[in-house]
């Protein structure tokens, strides 16, 4: 069961994905980093971080995020 509320890592993941969808990349990066710091094993958080970094043309960080996401 997931925790509900703004302190839950899942909340930050969902919010980060919403910002990513809206192409608000800085906000997405912030929320996804909060999710990752709270729960580094959270499924798809690293993959979404990789996508944000790719869209920000930060290719090395993008590769790291996507590689990390493949391990989870």
C-alpha positions in Angstrom: 0.0 0.0 0.0 1.3 3.5 -0.8 1.5 6.3 1.7 -0.7 9.2 0.9 0.4 12.8 1.2 3.0 15.3 0.0 5.8 13.6 1.9 5.3 10.3 0.1 7.9 9.4 -2.6 5.1 8.2 -4.8 3.5 11.6 -4.6 6.7 13.3 -5.9 7.1 10.7 -8.6 3.5 11.3 -9.9 3.9 15.1 -9.7 7.3 14.9 -11.4 5.8 12.9 -14.2 3.0 15.4 -14.6 5.5 18.3 -14.8 7.5 16.2 -17.4 4.3 15.7 -19.5 3.7 19.5 -19.4 7.4 20.1 -20.3 8.0 22.0 -17.1 11.4 20.4 -16.9 12.9 22.2 -13.9 9.9 21.4 -11.8 9.9 17.8 -13.0 13.6 17.5 -12.1 13.0 18.9 -8.6 10.1 16.5 -7.8 11.7 13.5 -9.3 14.9 14.1 -7.2 12.7 14.4 -4.1 11.2 11.0 -5.0 14.6 9.4 -5.7 16.1 10.7 -2.5 13.2 9.5 -0.4 13.1 6.0 -2.1 15.9 5.2 -4.5 14.3 1.9 -5.3 11.0 3.5 -6.4 10.1 2.0 -9.8 10.5 4.3 -12.8 11.9 7.3 -10.9 15.4 6.9 -12.5 13.9 6.4 -15.9 11.9 9.6 -15.7 14.9 11.4 -14.4 16.8 10.2 -17.4 14.1 11.5 -19.7 14.2 14.9 -18.0 18.0 15.1 -18.3 17.7 14.1 -22.0 15.3 16.9 -22.7 17.6 19.3 -20.9 20.4 18.1 -23.2 22.4 16.7 -20.2 23.3 13.5 -21.9 25.7 12.1 -19.3 23.1 12.5 -16.6 20.5 11.1 -18.8 22.5 7.9 -19.5 23.1 7.5 -15.7 19.4 7.9 -14.9 18.3 5.4 -17.6 21.0 2.9 -16.6 20.0 3.1 -13.0 16.3 2.7 -13.9 17.1 -0.5 -15.8 18.5 -2.0 -12.6 15.3 -1.5 -10.7 
